[in-house]
């Protein structure tokens, strides 16, 4: 069966550098809100259930969990 | 017997200039019924899926649905909180790939890791580091 490529889009079309360590709300690939508390972000007026609420890693550290 | 469709996903970064990694979005539904996509790294070194601690609130977990656990990491051991009730996740492009998992929430973690004993029980994973691509095949 043929290989299908998915999830080719970037995490965000915006530069997320200013948001390191923060939560961002992404809609249509763009950051529309940011903050330190994801629940507070989700409850802000205008946030839609389809919006992506994600945590931007605070640094480009190696990921080593066992 | 039907044959599963394999899917290829290119490595990505959160911030331009960071190390590209095998990030995969899963659509996760917590025990509170709230759903949202979470980008995590497909990590064969993670026994099971772990999430940054703040996701616990978003997904409806609290003291009554979490138990403290010691976990190992490269720098030694740390404290995690293992869910005793399962959440549900699936790859958005593969709606019938849904599976239950018991996430571990880690303080001071800022990266979700999709681990072996849950995510990889439902997907065969192939990492092509040279090409910065990985593939998943629903089992």
N, CA and C atoms of all chains as a GROMACS GRO file, in nm:
protein
  615
    1UNK      N    1   0.085  -0.120   0.000
    1UNK     CA    2   0.000   0.000   0.000
    1UNK      C    3   0.089   0.125   0.000
    2UNK      N    4   0.042   0.228  -0.068
    2UNK     CA    5   0.122   0.349  -0.081
    2UNK      C    6   0.134   0.423   0.051
    3UNK      N    7   0.250   0.483   0.067
    3UNK     CA    8   0.275   0.565   0.185
    3UNK      C    9   0.203   0.698   0.168
    4UNK      N   10   0.131   0.739   0.271
    4UNK     CA   11   0.062   0.867   0.265
    4UNK      C   12   0.130   0.963   0.362
    5UNK      N   13   0.161   1.084   0.317
    5UNK     CA   14   0.227   1.182   0.403
    5UNK      C   15   0.122   1.270   0.470
    6UNK      N   16   0.137   1.284   0.601
    6UNK     CA   17   0.042   1.365   0.679
    6UNK      C   18   0.120   1.461   0.768
    7UNK      N   19   0.048   1.556   0.825
    7UNK     CA   20   0.104   1.651   0.923
    7UNK      C   21   0.230   1.719   0.869
    8UNK      N   22   0.218   1.772   0.752
    8UNK     CA   23   0.334   1.840   0.690
    8UNK      C   24   0.343   1.986   0.734
    9UNK      N   25   0.237   2.038   0.796
    9UNK     CA   26   0.240   2.178   0.834
    9UNK      C   27   0.333   2.200   0.954
   10UNK      N   28   0.388   2.319   0.964
   10UNK     CA   29   0.469   2.354   1.081
   10UNK      C   30   0.377   2.367   1.203
   11UNK      N   31   0.438   2.360   1.322
   11UNK     CA   32   0.359   2.374   1.444
   11UNK      C   33   0.283   2.506   1.440
   12UNK      N   34   0.350   2.612   1.394
   12UNK     CA   35   0.285   2.741   1.376
   12UNK      C   36   0.354   2.816   1.263
   13UNK      N   37   0.276   2.894   1.191
   13UNK     CA   38   0.336   2.979   1.087
   13UNK      C   39   0.410   3.097   1.149
   14UNK      N   40   0.379   3.126   1.274
   14UNK     CA   41   0.446   3.237   1.344
   14UNK      C   42   0.574   3.188   1.411
   15UNK      N   43   0.667   3.281   1.431
   15UNK     CA   44   0.788   3.251   1.507
   15UNK      C   45   0.749   3.237   1.655
   16UNK      N   46   0.774   3.120   1.712
   16UNK     CA   47   0.732   3.095   1.851
   16UNK      C   48   0.841   3.132   1.953
   17UNK      N   49   0.951   3.185   1.906
   17UNK     CA   50   1.061   3.221   1.997
   17UNK      C   51   1.012   3.308   2.114
   18UNK      N   52   0.931   3.410   2.090
   18UNK     CA   53   0.889   3.495   2.204
   18UNK      C   54   0.802   3.422   2.305
   19UNK      N   55   0.753   3.305   2.268
   19UNK     CA   56   0.659   3.232   2.355
   19UNK      C   57   0.723   3.113   2.425
   20UNK      N   58   0.853   3.102   2.420
   20UNK     CA   59   0.918   2.988   2.486
   20UNK      C   60   0.876   2.981   2.634
   21UNK      N   61   0.837   2.861   2.676
   21UNK     CA   62   0.795   2.842   2.815
   21UNK      C   63   0.652   2.884   2.841
   22UNK      N   64   0.583   2.933   2.739
   22UNK     CA   65   0.444   2.976   2.757
   22UNK      C   66   0.350   2.887   2.677
   23UNK      N   67   0.223   2.898   2.711
   23UNK     CA   68   0.117   2.833   2.635
   23UNK      C   69   0.067   2.930   2.529
   24UNK      N   70   0.038   2.876   2.413
   24UNK     CA   71  -0.015   2.960   2.306
   24UNK      C   72  -0.143   2.896   2.253
   25UNK      N   73  -0.230   2.981   2.204
   25UNK     CA   74  -0.349   2.934   2.133
   25UNK      C   75  -0.324   2.958   1.985
   26UNK      N   76  -0.332   2.851   1.907
   26UNK     CA   77  -0.307   2.860   1.764
   26UNK      C   78  -0.437   2.834   1.688
   27UNK      N   79  -0.467   2.927   1.600
   27UNK     CA   80  -0.584   2.911   1.512
   27UNK      C   81  -0.538   2.932   1.368
   28UNK      N   82  -0.570   2.837   1.284
   28UNK     CA   83  -0.528   2.845   1.143
   28UNK      C   84  -0.377   2.869   1.131
   29UNK      N   85  -0.302   2.810   1.220
   29UNK     CA   86  -0.157   2.817   1.212
   29UNK      C   87  -0.096   2.941   1.275
   30UNK      N   88  -0.177   3.034   1.323
   30UNK     CA   89  -0.124   3.158   1.379
   30UNK      C   90  -0.153   3.168   1.528
   31UNK      N   91  -0.063   3.230   1.602
   31UNK     CA   92  -0.082   3.250   1.745
   31UNK      C   93  -0.183   3.363   1.766
   32UNK      N   94  -0.289   3.333   1.841
   32UNK     CA   95  -0.390   3.438   1.867
   32UNK      C   96  -0.394   3.479   2.014
   33UNK      N   97  -0.341   3.395   2.103
   33UNK     CA   98  -0.336   3.428   2.246
   33UNK      C   99  -0.217   3.356   2.307
   34UNK      N  100  -0.171   3.405   2.421
   34UNK     CA  101  -0.065   3.335   2.493
   34UNK      C  102  -0.080   3.362   2.642
   35UNK      N  103  -0.021   3.275   2.723
   35UNK     CA  104  -0.029   3.292   2.867
   35UNK      C  105   0.044   3.179   2.938
   36UNK      N  106   0.037   3.181   3.071
   36UNK     CA  107   0.108   3.080   3.150
   36UNK      C  108   0.016   2.970   3.201
   37UNK      N  109  -0.115   2.992   3.194
   37UNK     CA  110  -0.210   2.894   3.247
   37UNK      C  111  -0.302   2.846   3.134
   38UNK      N  112  -0.290   2.719   3.095
   38UNK     CA  113  -0.370   2.673   2.980
   38UNK      C  114  -0.520   2.672   3.006
   39UNK      N  115  -0.559   2.648   3.131
   39UNK     CA  116  -0.703   2.645   3.160
   39UNK      C  117  -0.760   2.787   3.149
   40UNK      N  118  -0.684   2.883   3.202
   40UNK     CA  119  -0.729   3.023   3.189
   40UNK      C  120  -0.737   3.063   3.043
   41UNK      N  121  -0.641   3.016   2.965
   41UNK     CA  122  -0.642   3.047   2.820
   41UNK      C  123  -0.766   2.987   2.754
   42UNK      N  124  -0.794   2.861   2.788
   42UNK     CA  125  -0.908   2.793   2.726
   42UNK      C  126  -1.039   2.863   2.760
   43UNK      N  127  -1.044   2.926   2.879
   43UNK     CA  128  -1.168   2.989   2.923
   43UNK      C  129  -1.181   3.134   2.878
   44UNK      N  130  -1.080   3.185   2.809
   44UNK     CA  131  -1.091   3.324   2.762
   44UNK      C  132  -1.203   3.335   2.657
   45UNK      N  133  -1.272   3.449   2.655
   45UNK     CA  134  -1.376   3.470   2.554
   45UNK      C  135  -1.317   3.460   2.413
   46UNK      N  136  -1.390   3.397   2.327
   46UNK     CA  137  -1.348   3.390   2.188
   46UNK      C  138  -1.265   3.269   2.152
   47UNK      N  139  -1.221   3.192   2.254
   47UNK     CA  140  -1.144   3.072   2.225
   47UNK      C  141  -1.240   2.961   2.181
   48UNK      N  142  -1.205   2.898   2.071
   48UNK     CA  143  -1.291   2.795   2.013
   48UNK      C  144  -1.240   2.655   2.048
   49UNK      N  145  -1.329   2.559   2.048
   49UNK     CA  146  -1.288   2.422   2.081
   49UNK      C  147  -1.188   2.368   1.978
   50UNK      N  148  -1.192   2.421   1.858
   50UNK     CA  149  -1.100   2.373   1.753
   50UNK      C  150  -0.962   2.438   1.763
   51UNK      N  151  -0.948   2.539   1.848
   51UNK     CA  152  -0.817   2.604   1.862
   51UNK      C  153  -0.718   2.508   1.928
   52UNK      N  154  -0.592   2.522   1.892
   52UNK     CA  155  -0.487   2.439   1.950
   52UNK      C  156  -0.424   2.513   2.068
   53UNK      N  157  -0.428   2.452   2.186
   53UNK     CA  158  -0.364   2.512   2.304
   53UNK      C  159  -0.242   2.427   2.335
   54UNK      N  160  -0.126   2.482   2.310
   54UNK     CA  161  -0.004   2.402   2.324
   54UNK      C  162   0.103   2.478   2.400
   55UNK      N  163   0.193   2.401   2.460
   55UNK     CA  164   0.304   2.456   2.537
   55UNK      C  165   0.428   2.461   2.448
   56UNK      N  166   0.489   2.579   2.441
   56UNK     CA  167   0.611   2.594   2.361
   56UNK      C  168   0.730   2.559   2.450
   57UNK      N  169   0.810   2.461   2.410
   57UNK     CA  170   0.926   2.423   2.494
   57UNK      C  171   1.012   2.544   2.528
   58UNK      N  172   1.060   2.545   2.652
   58UNK     CA  173   1.133   2.662   2.699
   58UNK      C  174   1.272   2.673   2.638
   59UNK      N  175   1.322   2.562   2.587
   59UNK     CA  176   1.456   2.564   2.527
   59UNK      C  177   1.468   2.445   2.434
   60UNK      N  178   1.571   2.446   2.354
   60UNK     CA  179   1.594   2.335   2.261
   60UNK      C  180   1.684   2.231   2.327
   61UNK      N  181   1.638   2.181   2.442
   61UNK     CA  182   1.721   2.085   2.513
   61UNK      C  183   1.701   1.946   2.457
   62UNK      N  184   1.796   1.861   2.480
   62UNK     CA  185   1.781   1.723   2.439
   62UNK      C  186   1.670   1.657   2.518
   63UNK      N  187   1.597   1.570   2.453
   63UNK     CA  188   1.488   1.500   2.519
   63UNK      C  189   1.533   1.358   2.546
   64UNK      N  190   1.551   1.326   2.673
   64UNK     CA  191   1.602   1.194   2.709
   64UNK      C  192   1.522   1.140   2.828
   65UNK      N  193   1.415   1.073   2.799
   65UNK     CA  194   1.339   1.008   2.906
   65UNK      C  195   1.355   0.859   2.893
   66UNK      N  196   1.358   0.792   3.005
   66UNK     CA  197   1.370   0.646   3.005
   66UNK      C  198   1.251   0.586   3.078
   67UNK      N  199  -0.807  -1.021   0.428
   67UNK     CA  200  -0.766  -0.935   0.539
   67UNK      C  201  -0.721  -0.801   0.483
   68UNK      N  202  -0.769  -0.691   0.539
   68UNK     CA  203  -0.729  -0.561   0.487
   68UNK      C  204  -0.590  -0.524   0.538
   69UNK      N  205  -0.519  -0.451   0.454
   69UNK     CA  206  -0.384  -0.412   0.488
   69UNK      C  207  -0.386  -0.269   0.543
   70UNK      N  208  -0.312  -0.244   0.652
   70UNK     CA  209  -0.311  -0.111   0.710
   70UNK      C  210  -0.236  -0.015   0.619
   71UNK      N  211  -0.280   0.109   0.625
   71UNK     CA  212  -0.216   0.215   0.548
   71UNK      C  213  -0.103   0.276   0.630
   72UNK      N  214   0.020   0.278   0.577
   72UNK     CA  215   0.128   0.346   0.648
   72UNK      C  216   0.125   0.496   0.622
   73UNK      N  217   0.170   0.572   0.720
   73UNK     CA  218   0.170   0.718   0.709
   73UNK      C  219   0.311   0.770   0.738
   74UNK      N  220   0.350   0.869   0.659
   74UNK     CA  221   0.482   0.930   0.675
   74UNK      C  222   0.464   1.071   0.729
   75UNK      N  223   0.549   1.108   0.824
   75UNK     CA  224   0.541   1.241   0.885
   75UNK      C  225   0.681   1.302   0.889
   76UNK      N  226   0.699   1.420   0.834
   76UNK     CA  227   0.831   1.484   0.840
   76UNK      C  228   0.863   1.537   0.980
   77UNK      N  229   0.990   1.535   1.015
   77UNK     CA  230   1.033   1.597   1.141
   77UNK      C  231   0.994   1.745   1.139
   78UNK      N  232   0.973   1.800   1.258
   78UNK     CA  233   0.938   1.942   1.269
   78UNK      C  234   1.010   2.004   1.388
   79UNK      N  235   1.005   2.136   1.393
   79UNK     CA  236   1.056   2.209   1.508
   79UNK      C  237   0.944   2.298   1.562
   80UNK      N  238   0.957   2.330   1.690
   80UNK     CA  239   0.866   2.431   1.745
   80UNK      C  240   0.914   2.570   1.705
   81UNK      N  241   1.043   2.591   1.719
   81UNK     CA  242   1.103   2.722   1.693
   81UNK      C  243   1.211   2.703   1.589
   82UNK      N  244   1.210   2.789   1.489
   82UNK     CA  245   1.310   2.779   1.383
   82UNK      C  246   1.450   2.779   1.443
   83UNK      N  247   1.532   2.686   1.398
   83UNK     CA  248   1.667   2.675   1.452
   83UNK      C  249   1.681   2.566   1.555
   84UNK      N  250   1.568   2.522   1.612
   84UNK     CA  251   1.573   2.409   1.706
   84UNK      C  252   1.603   2.280   1.630
   85UNK      N  253   1.634   2.177   1.704
   85UNK     CA  254   1.660   2.047   1.644
   85UNK      C  255   1.529   1.988   1.591
   86UNK      N  256   1.522   1.954   1.462
   86UNK     CA  257   1.400   1.888   1.413
   86UNK      C  258   1.381   1.753   1.482
   87UNK      N  259   1.257   1.724   1.519
   87UNK     CA  260   1.227   1.601   1.593
   87UNK      C  261   1.099   1.537   1.538
   88UNK      N  262   1.078   1.409   1.570
   88UNK     CA  263   0.958   1.340   1.520
   88UNK      C  264   0.833   1.378   1.600
   89UNK      N  265   0.785   1.499   1.576
   89UNK     CA  266   0.662   1.544   1.642
   89UNK      C  267   0.540   1.488   1.571
   90UNK      N  268   0.444   1.445   1.651
   90UNK     CA  269   0.318   1.396   1.598
   90UNK      C  270   0.204   1.457   1.679
   91UNK      N  271   0.108   1.512   1.610
   91UNK     CA  272  -0.013   1.559   1.678
   91UNK      C  273  -0.106   1.442   1.703
   92UNK      N  274  -0.148   1.425   1.828
   92UNK     CA  275  -0.258   1.336   1.860
   92UNK      C  276  -0.375   1.420   1.910
   93UNK      N  277  -0.494   1.381   1.877
   93UNK     CA  278  -0.612   1.446   1.932
   93UNK      C  279  -0.649   1.370   2.059
   94UNK      N  280  -0.639   1.439   2.171
   94UNK     CA  281  -0.654   1.375   2.301
   94UNK      C  282  -0.782   1.422   2.368
   95UNK      N  283  -0.855   1.329   2.424
   95UNK     CA  284  -0.974   1.361   2.503
   95UNK      C  285  -0.949   1.319   2.646
   96UNK      N  286  -0.956   1.416   2.736
   96UNK     CA  287  -0.932   1.390   2.877
   96UNK      C  288  -1.053   1.330   2.946
   97UNK      N  289  -1.038   1.304   3.076
   97UNK     CA  290  -1.149   1.242   3.151
   97UNK      C  291  -1.263   1.341   3.175
   98UNK      N  292  -1.238   1.470   3.147
   98UNK     CA  293  -1.345   1.570   3.157
   98UNK      C  294  -1.419   1.587   3.025
   99UNK      N  295  -1.384   1.507   2.925
   99UNK     CA  296  -1.451   1.516   2.796
   99UNK      C  297  -1.397   1.624   2.705
  100UNK      N  298  -1.303   1.703   2.756
  100UNK     CA  299  -1.244   1.809   2.674
  100UNK      C  300  -1.141   1.748   2.580
  101UNK      N  301  -1.142   1.793   2.455
  101UNK     CA  302  -1.051   1.741   2.354
  101UNK      C  303  -0.962   1.851   2.299
  102UNK      N  304  -0.844   1.810   2.258
  102UNK     CA  305  -0.756   1.905   2.192
  102UNK      C  306  -0.635   1.833   2.135
  103UNK      N  307  -0.576   1.891   2.032
  103UNK     CA  308  -0.456   1.830   1.974
  103UNK      C  309  -0.332   1.861   2.057
  104UNK      N  310  -0.249   1.761   2.077
  104UNK     CA  311  -0.124   1.778   2.152
  104UNK      C  312  -0.008   1.734   2.063
  105UNK      N  313   0.089   1.821   2.041
  105UNK     CA  314   0.208   1.778   1.966
  105UNK      C  315   0.308   1.712   2.061
  106UNK      N  316   0.345   1.590   2.029
  106UNK     CA  317   0.441   1.520   2.114
  106UNK      C  318   0.546   1.451   2.029
  107UNK      N  319   0.654   1.413   2.094
  107UNK     CA  320   0.762   1.343   2.025
  107UNK      C  321   0.740   1.193   2.036
  108UNK      N  322   0.746   1.124   1.926
  108UNK     CA  323   0.741   0.978   1.927
  108UNK      C  324   0.875   0.930   1.984
  109UNK      N  325   0.871   0.868   2.102
  109UNK     CA  326   0.994   0.844   2.178
  109UNK      C  327   1.003   0.698   2.224
  110UNK      N  328   1.088   0.623   2.157
  110UNK     CA  329   1.104   0.482   2.194
  110UNK      C  330   1.173   0.467   2.329
  111UNK      N  331   1.232   0.574   2.381
  111UNK     CA  332   1.296   0.567   2.512
  111UNK      C  333   1.199   0.590   2.627
  112UNK      N  334   1.078   0.631   2.594
  112UNK     CA  335   0.977   0.655   2.698
  112UNK      C  336   0.895   0.528   2.716
  113UNK      N  337   0.895   0.472   2.838
  113UNK     CA  338   0.817   0.351   2.863
  113UNK      C  339   0.670   0.373   2.828
  114UNK      N  340   0.618   0.486   2.874
  114UNK     CA  341   0.479   0.518   2.844
  114UNK      C  342   0.468   0.668   2.822
  115UNK      N  343   0.352   0.708   2.780
  115UNK     CA  344   0.332   0.848   2.742
  115UNK      C  345   0.340   0.940   2.863
  116UNK      N  346   0.413   1.049   2.846
  116UNK     CA  347   0.421   1.150   2.951
  116UNK      C  348   0.387   1.286   2.892
  117UNK      N  349   0.328   1.368   2.977
  117UNK     CA  350   0.285   1.501   2.936
  117UNK      C  351   0.331   1.604   3.038
  118UNK      N  352   0.356   1.727   2.995
  118UNK     CA  353   0.383   1.833   3.091
  118UNK      C  354   0.269   1.843   3.193
  119UNK      N  355   0.304   1.873   3.317
  119UNK     CA  356   0.208   1.864   3.426
  119UNK      C  357   0.081   1.946   3.403
  120UNK      N  358   0.094   2.062   3.341
  120UNK     CA  359  -0.023   2.150   3.326
  120UNK      C  360  -0.132   2.088   3.240
  121UNK      N  361  -0.098   1.989   3.160
  121UNK     CA  362  -0.203   1.922   3.083
  121UNK      C  363  -0.302   1.849   3.175
  122UNK      N  364  -0.259   1.814   3.296
  122UNK     CA  365  -0.348   1.742   3.388
  122UNK      C  366  -0.476   1.823   3.413
  123UNK      N  367  -0.461   1.951   3.440
  123UNK     CA  368  -0.577   2.038   3.462
  123UNK      C  369  -0.665   2.043   3.339
  124UNK      N  370  -0.601   2.062   3.224
  124UNK     CA  371  -0.677   2.073   3.099
  124UNK      C  372  -0.760   1.946   3.073
  125UNK      N  373  -0.706   1.832   3.116
  125UNK     CA  374  -0.770   1.704   3.084
  125UNK      C  375  -0.860   1.654   3.197
  126UNK      N  376  -0.870   1.733   3.304
  126UNK     CA  377  -0.965   1.700   3.410
  126UNK      C  378  -0.910   1.614   3.522
  127UNK      N  379  -0.779   1.596   3.529
  127UNK     CA  380  -0.721   1.515   3.636
  127UNK      C  381  -0.696   1.601   3.760
  128UNK      N  382  -0.708   1.538   3.878
  128UNK     CA  383  -0.675   1.604   4.003
  128UNK      C  384  -0.621   1.499   4.100
  129UNK      N  385  -0.610   1.536   4.226
  129UNK     CA  386  -0.550   1.445   4.326
  129UNK      C  387  -0.621   1.310   4.333
  130UNK      N  388  -0.751   1.310   4.303
  130UNK     CA  389  -0.828   1.186   4.316
  130UNK      C  390  -0.807   1.092   4.196
  131UNK      N  391  -0.745   1.141   4.092
  131UNK     CA  392  -0.729   1.057   3.972
  131UNK      C  393  -0.582   1.044   3.931
  132UNK      N  394  -0.492   1.085   4.020
  132UNK     CA  395  -0.349   1.074   3.993
  132UNK      C  396  -0.279   1.008   4.111
  133UNK      N  397  -0.176   0.928   4.083
  133UNK     CA  398  -0.092   0.874   4.189
  133UNK      C  399   0.053   0.910   4.160
  134UNK      N  400   0.124   0.942   4.267
  134UNK     CA  401   0.264   0.983   4.251
  134UNK      C  402   0.351   0.863   4.214
  135UNK      N  403   0.444   0.886   4.123
  135UNK     CA  404   0.535   0.779   4.081
  135UNK      C  405   0.674   0.837   4.060
  136UNK      N  406   0.774   0.754   4.086
  136UNK     CA  407   0.911   0.791   4.052
  136UNK      C  408   0.938   0.750   3.908
  137UNK      N  409   1.000   0.836   3.832
  137UNK     CA  410   1.036   0.798   3.696
  137UNK      C  411   1.185   0.825   3.675
  138UNK      N  412   1.239   0.754   3.577
  138UNK     CA  413   1.380   0.771   3.546
  138UNK      C  414   1.398   0.861   3.426
  139UNK      N  415   1.503   0.940   3.429
  139UNK     CA  416   1.539   1.022   3.314
  139UNK      C  417   1.690   1.027   3.308
  140UNK      N  418   1.741   1.090   3.207
  140UNK     CA  419   1.885   1.089   3.185
  140UNK      C  420   1.961   1.149   3.302
  141UNK      N  421   1.900   1.245   3.372
  141UNK     CA  422   1.970   1.314   3.480
  141UNK      C  423   1.940   1.254   3.616
  142UNK      N  424   1.877   1.136   3.619
  142UNK     CA  425   1.847   1.073   3.747
  142UNK      C  426   1.700   1.040   3.755
  143UNK      N  427   1.641   1.061   3.873
  143UNK     CA  428   1.500   1.031   3.890
  143UNK      C  429   1.421   1.158   3.918
  144UNK      N  430   1.292   1.151   3.898
  144UNK     CA  431   1.204   1.263   3.926
  144UNK      C  432   1.069   1.212   3.969
  145UNK      N  433   0.977   1.305   3.996
  145UNK     CA  434   0.844   1.270   4.041
  145UNK      C  435   0.745   1.292   3.927
  146UNK      N  436   0.663   1.193   3.904
  146UNK     CA  437   0.557   1.207   3.808
  146UNK      C  438   0.425   1.170   3.872
  147UNK      N  439   0.318   1.198   3.805
  147UNK     CA  440   0.185   1.168   3.854
  147UNK      C  441   0.112   1.086   3.749
  148UNK      N  442   0.088   0.960   3.780
  148UNK     CA  443   0.029   0.867   3.685
  148UNK      C  444  -0.123   0.869   3.697
  149UNK      N  445  -0.188   0.878   3.583
  149UNK     CA  446  -0.334   0.876   3.581
  149UNK      C  447  -0.385   0.737   3.617
  150UNK      N  448  -0.493   0.732   3.694
  150UNK     CA  449  -0.557   0.604   3.724
  150UNK      C  450  -0.685   0.586   3.642
  151UNK      N  451  -0.721   0.690   3.567
  151UNK     CA  452  -0.832   0.680   3.472
  151UNK      C  453  -0.776   0.711   3.334
  152UNK      N  454  -0.822   0.639   3.232
  152UNK     CA  455  -0.762   0.659   3.100
  152UNK      C  456  -0.820   0.776   3.024
  153UNK      N  457  -0.734   0.839   2.945
  153UNK     CA  458  -0.777   0.932   2.842
  153UNK      C  459  -0.777   0.856   2.710
  154UNK      N  460  -0.822   0.925   2.607
  154UNK     CA  461  -0.831   0.864   2.474
  154UNK      C  462  -0.754   0.951   2.375
  155UNK      N  463  -0.686   0.887   2.282
  155UNK     CA  464  -0.611   0.962   2.181
  155UNK      C  465  -0.623   0.892   2.047
  156UNK      N  466  -0.611   0.972   1.942
  156UNK     CA  467  -0.599   0.915   1.808
  156UNK      C  468  -0.529   1.014   1.718
  157UNK      N  469  -0.473   0.962   1.611
  157UNK     CA  470  -0.412   1.048   1.510
  157UNK      C  471  -0.526   1.110   1.430
  158UNK      N  472  -0.532   1.244   1.421
  158UNK     CA  473  -0.649   1.306   1.357
  158UNK      C  474  -0.676   1.256   1.216
  159UNK      N  475  -0.572   1.225   1.142
  159UNK     CA  476  -0.590   1.178   1.004
  159UNK      C  477  -0.629   1.031   0.997
  160UNK      N  478  -0.628   0.962   1.114
  160UNK     CA  479  -0.663   0.819   1.119
  160UNK      C  480  -0.768   0.801   1.228
  161UNK      N  481  -0.892   0.839   1.199
  161UNK     CA  482  -0.994   0.841   1.305
  161UNK      C  483  -1.016   0.707   1.374
  162UNK      N  484  -0.992   0.597   1.304
  162UNK     CA  485  -1.017   0.467   1.368
  162UNK      C  486  -0.894   0.416   1.443
  163UNK      N  487  -0.799   0.507   1.472
  163UNK     CA  488  -0.677   0.467   1.543
  163UNK      C  489  -0.688   0.494   1.693
  164UNK      N  490  -0.809   0.515   1.743
  164UNK     CA  491  -0.828   0.555   1.881
  164UNK      C  492  -0.778   0.449   1.980
  165UNK      N  493  -0.714   0.496   2.086
  165UNK     CA  494  -0.670   0.405   2.192
  165UNK      C  495  -0.675   0.475   2.327
  166UNK      N  496  -0.691   0.395   2.433
  166UNK     CA  497  -0.688   0.447   2.569
  166UNK      C  498  -0.545   0.449   2.620
  167UNK      N  499  -0.516   0.547   2.703
  167UNK     CA  500  -0.384   0.549   2.766
  167UNK      C  501  -0.395   0.617   2.902
  168UNK      N  502  -0.298   0.584   2.988
  168UNK     CA  503  -0.293   0.640   3.122
  168UNK      C  504  -0.172   0.733   3.128
  169UNK      N  505  -0.192   0.862   3.101
  169UNK     CA  506  -0.077   0.952   3.093
  169UNK      C  507  -0.006   0.970   3.226
  170UNK      N  508   0.122   0.998   3.215
  170UNK     CA  509   0.200   1.037   3.332
  170UNK      C  510   0.232   1.185   3.317
  171UNK      N  511   0.201   1.263   3.418
  171UNK     CA  512   0.221   1.407   3.412
  171UNK      C  513   0.349   1.443   3.488
  172UNK      N  514   0.436   1.516   3.423
  172UNK     CA  515   0.569   1.542   3.476
  172UNK      C  516   0.588   1.691   3.503
  173UNK      N  517   0.621   1.721   3.626
  173UNK     CA  518   0.653   1.862   3.657
  173UNK      C  519   0.784   1.900   3.587
  174UNK      N  520   0.793   2.023   3.551
  174UNK     CA  521   0.913   2.080   3.485
  174UNK      C  522   0.940   2.018   3.348
  175UNK      N  523   0.844   1.947   3.294
  175UNK     CA  524   0.856   1.898   3.157
  175UNK      C  525   0.780   1.993   3.066
  176UNK      N  526   0.833   2.017   2.948
  176UNK     CA  527   0.758   2.101   2.856
  176UNK      C  528   0.739   2.033   2.720
  177UNK      N  529   0.756   1.899   2.719
  177UNK     CA  530   0.739   1.826   2.594
  177UNK      C  531   0.660   1.698   2.619
  178UNK      N  532   0.557   1.679   2.537
  178UNK     CA  533   0.483   1.553   2.543
  178UNK      C  534   0.564   1.445   2.472
  179UNK      N  535   0.564   1.325   2.530
  179UNK     CA  536   0.634   1.210   2.472
  179UNK      C  537   0.536   1.096   2.454
  180UNK      N  538   0.522   1.049   2.330
  180UNK     CA  539   0.435   0.933   2.303
  180UNK      C  540   0.521   0.807   2.319
  181UNK      N  541   0.484   0.724   2.413
  181UNK     CA  542   0.575   0.616   2.455
  181UNK      C  543   0.543   0.479   2.397
  182UNK      N  544   0.621   0.381   2.443
  182UNK     CA  545   0.616   0.246   2.387
  182UNK      C  546   0.494   0.167   2.433
  183UNK      N  547   0.465   0.171   2.565
  183UNK     CA  548   0.366   0.077   2.618
  183UNK      C  549   0.222   0.120   2.591
  184UNK      N  550   0.204   0.236   2.533
  184UNK     CA  551   0.068   0.275   2.493
  184UNK      C  552   0.065   0.311   2.345
  185UNK      N  553   0.123   0.423   2.306
  185UNK     CA  554   0.119   0.461   2.165
  185UNK      C  555   0.174   0.352   2.074
  186UNK      N  556   0.291   0.299   2.110
  186UNK     CA  557   0.356   0.202   2.021
  186UNK      C  558   0.296   0.062   2.028
  187UNK      N  559   0.199   0.043   2.119
  187UNK     CA  560   0.122  -0.081   2.115
  187UNK      C  561   0.017  -0.076   2.004
  188UNK      N  562  -0.004   0.045   1.950
  188UNK     CA  563  -0.108   0.062   1.848
  188UNK      C  564  -0.053   0.104   1.713
  189UNK      N  565   0.075   0.138   1.711
  189UNK     CA  566   0.138   0.179   1.586
  189UNK      C  567   0.277   0.117   1.575
  190UNK      N  568   0.306   0.064   1.459
  190UNK     CA  569   0.444   0.027   1.428
  190UNK      C  570   0.514   0.155   1.382
  191UNK      N  571   0.628   0.184   1.444
  191UNK     CA  572   0.697   0.311   1.416
  191UNK      C  573   0.833   0.283   1.353
  192UNK      N  574   0.862   0.356   1.248
  192UNK     CA  575   0.994   0.348   1.185
  192UNK      C  576   1.053   0.488   1.178
  193UNK      N  577   1.170   0.502   1.235
  193UNK     CA  578   1.239   0.632   1.233
  193UNK      C  579   1.342   0.630   1.120
  194UNK      N  580   1.337   0.728   1.034
  194UNK     CA  581   1.438   0.745   0.930
  194UNK      C  582   1.514   0.875   0.958
  195UNK      N  583   1.604   0.865   1.054
  195UNK     CA  584   1.674   0.986   1.100
  195UNK      C  585   1.746   1.056   0.984
  196UNK      N  586   1.806   0.977   0.897
  196UNK     CA  587   1.883   1.037   0.788
  196UNK      C  588   1.795   1.128   0.702
  197UNK      N  589   1.670   1.084   0.681
  197UNK     CA  590   1.577   1.163   0.598
  197UNK      C  591   1.490   1.258   0.681
  198UNK      N  592   1.507   1.253   0.813
  198UNK     CA  593   1.426   1.335   0.904
  198UNK      C  594   1.276   1.314   0.876
  199UNK      N  595   1.240   1.189   0.871
  199UNK     CA  596   1.103   1.147   0.849
  199UNK      C  597   1.078   1.025   0.937
  200UNK      N  598   0.954   1.009   0.984
  200UNK     CA  599   0.919   0.883   1.049
  200UNK      C  600   0.787   0.834   0.991
  201UNK      N  601   0.765   0.705   1.004
  201UNK     CA  602   0.641   0.647   0.954
  201UNK      C  603   0.570   0.574   1.066
  202UNK      N  604   0.438   0.576   1.057
  202UNK     CA  605   0.357   0.501   1.153
  202UNK      C  606   0.262   0.411   1.074
  203UNK      N  607   0.244   0.292   1.126
  203UNK     CA  608   0.154   0.195   1.063
  203UNK      C  609   0.058   0.146   1.171
  204UNK      N  610  -0.071   0.179   1.158
  204UNK     CA  611  -0.166   0.130   1.259
  204UNK      C  612  -0.164  -0.022   1.265
  205UNK      N  613  -0.164  -0.074   1.387
  205UNK     CA  614  -0.160  -0.219   1.405
  205UNK      C  615  -0.302  -0.273   1.419
   0.00000   0.00000   0.00000
